Amino acid sequence: MPIYKYKVKNKKGEIQEDVMQASDKKEAASLLRAEDQEIISIKSFEKKFEIGGGGVSVSDKAGLCRFLATMLRAGLPLPEAIDIIREETQNKKLKQILFDTAFHIRKGQNLFSVFSKYKNDFDSVFLTMVKAGEESGTLEKTFDYLAKQLLATYELTQKVKSSMMYPAVILAAMLANGFIMLGFVLPKMSEVFLSMDVKMPLATRFLLSFGKTVGQNLALTMALVFFAIFVVVILFVIRKTRTIIFSFFTRLPVVKKVMEQLDTARFARTLSTLLKSGVPIMVALDVSSDVVRQPYLRKESKEFSRGVAKGESLSDILGSSKHSFPVTMIQTIKAGEKTGSLEIVLEELASFYEMEVDYGLKRATALLEPLMMLVIGLVVGVMVVLLITPIYSIVGGMEGSF
């Protein structure tokens, strides 16, 4: 729905400027007149950010929740709090959402119904907690819990990204060097060596012939390389193929362990936050299952709420599942259920497994670095041996001619 910027004069004769959302200018004018506002101007508000397809990051949402929690605790009305944050935020997409939110809240809508229109930016966990907070009248506590949860999620994601940065840079450097060697260096060497009447090992001759072919068809080679990159990107974009690739990598020993700990931490923290916000446990379990990334574990977690609905305890349901969470987590949840402190126990479990993910990533990175260096050394060594052989043959032939 379009957004309009307007300037009006209120009953006190004060000039006010703001934005509003309406289907067209006529609707915008009628809404303003209904509030006894004297319209000075109404202009279409250009949403330039939509061209770039911007979004709301986890850190932006964490900041939004933290500021809203603080302002609501201070007694500031929700529309005014949103207006203040809207003026301060640098994210254009979030600014537009807050424009829309403040306007519709003033018209009597609740926060959940407005945020629900932006499901690409606010996930089911966020929306469920906002709804529970509004219904229970504890919205400031809800935003406080959300801010902590989003911040923890952001920190965990950053740890994963930073751990993968070094291997990614090394891999990119390997591919770039390989492309330069095959596309530019090897073809030049091939022209020299293949033009000489020198005996060479079969592997060397094959490598040089391949380099010559690449050099003669460089445009086609580059086109094939870019096509291969495009195919890989498409495979990750399509949900089915992405799931298959993801399932393959999560079966690798080191990756599997880290992914299990990561899903455990996400599930525990999300469930804890939802329960603290007053969300019923069956709804909380359904929503928490959405944060699990491993396909088989997500399928299992979708059934947890049904078991609870039948009167079973959460620890018994987790214990009877084929692909469930670690035994330590199940036993700790069982103790939390007995003492009535399930949400506190889950929060402690989340912190514990987030630390385990951090340690697991460090161990995986430490193991991956020497392996990648070994692979690079082997590839370079083989290339050097294969290319140095004809040079020795040439030198030997020259010595024999004297």
Buried (B, 14 or more C-beta within 10 A) or exposed (E): EBBBBBBBEEEEEEEEEBBBBBEEBEBBBEBBEEEEBEEEEBEEBEBEBEEEEBEBBBBBBBBBBBBBBBBBEEEBEBBEBBBBBBEEBEBBBBBBBBBBBBBBBBBEEBBBBBBEBBEEBBBBBBBBBBBBBBEEEBBBBBBBBBBBBBBBBBBBEEBBEEBBEEBEEBBEEBEEBEEEBBBEBBBEBBBEBBEEEBEBEEEBBEBBEBBBEBBEEEEEBEEEBEEEEEEEEEEEEEEEEEEEBBEEEBEEEBBEBBBBBBBBBBBBBBBBBBBBBBBBBBBBBBBBBBBBEBBEBBEBBBEBBEBBEEEEBBBBBBBEBEEBBBEEBBEBBBEBBEEEEBBBBBBBBBBBBBEBBBEBBEBBBEEBEEEBEEEBEEBEEEBEEBBEBBEEBBEEEEEEEE
